[in-house]
Amino acid sequence: MADIKVRIGQSDAIKVTSTGLQRGDIAFSVSGGTANVTQLDVSGQSGLNNLSLTGIATFKPDTFGATGIIIDGINEQLNIGTGVTITSNSLLIGGPVSFDSLLVTGISTINSSGGITTTGGDLFVGSDLFVKDNLKVEGTSELIGVTTLRGGTITLGDADTDNINVGGEFISNLIPNSNNIYSLGSATKQWSDLRVVSLNVSGSTSLVGNVTLQNNLVINQNASIGGITTFSNIQDNTLGNVDSGAVQLDGGLGVAKNVTVGGGLSVTGNSFFIGEVTFSSGTNGTISIGDSIGDNVVFNADVNSSFIPNINDTYDLGSSSQKWKNLFLSSNAGIGSLHVAGVSTYVGVATFQSNVFVDGTLTAGLIDGGSF
């Protein structure tokens, strides 16, 4: 049974003592107004609907084990037990704490190695979030807005079994950190189509399969093409102009096998042919060697065929001002008219079917037929 005693006066204005109280029993109650107390010392629990304190209030653990509360208005500090310290601009929690709802308008610092754990819902940060050390996300992350990953090395995925899906579009260049080190694709995992406006290749290039180029192709180094290459551009070349046509090469061209040219071929420099060379006249029936009398034709090899004019009794060998030197024949010479200005020597039998006019001396071993 509870024993409650009340004393008024002497050293204490009002003193209420009680023994035998159970949790929920009330020893002192003020209702229906406001109690202005200069000093209030409560050794047990107090249930207050509204408490306004202007001085120092000390809350100590009672017999029921309740945690004490210390409110220090001079230092602007609120101590709850030994685990929580609240000052005018900060909240310090020394031990574990559970919040149904926590709203922080300033900067929050969590020194615990355990960090923040949410088991029942999301963690919402209304402003900037600064993570000093590592950030590990085990689930799906959705970043809305501009995201900047900076500093050191940024790694996407930790194994070739991971997938990277880019749903947006690039608005910047894609430049490797080191020159001539990294590849796009591999021998077993190749990209499907490469669509670029201008392709500039500085090193050796190996193209296997069909390649479609709708614009310019600039190659500064070697290019190795393993498949058939077709240029769909039908721009023709102006003969003699190396800067025209669908394919333009600033360097040399080496071809290991056959080359077929469907149109004209213009070579401004020296041409060197090894092997059998055949010039076919095509549809017009004419093969021209040289385009003026200032050009020279040199035969370093032997002529391995007959030398027959296209039309009988029309073309000359030499002219009155440019004559061949000597004529060496081992068999018959069918000549309509022969004019020899110098000394002529015939070894063997010479047969003349028409007149022979000699302006100088005629020396002969035997002359048969005709009159002189």
Secondary structure by P-SEA (a helix, b strand, c coil): cbbbbbbccccccbbbbbccccccccccccccccccccbbbbccbbbbcbbbbccbbbbcccccccbbbbbbccccbbbccccbbbcccccccccbbbbcbbbbccbbbbccccccccccbbbbbccbbbbccbbbbccbbbbccbbbbbcccccccccccbbbbbccccccccccccccccccccccccccbbbbcbbbbccbbbbccbbbbccbbbbccbbbbcccccccccccccccccccccccccbbbbbcbbbbbccbbbbccbbbbccbbbbbbcccccccccccccbbbbcccccccccccccccccccccccccccbbbbcccccccbbbbccbbbbccbbbbccbbbbccbbbbcccccccc
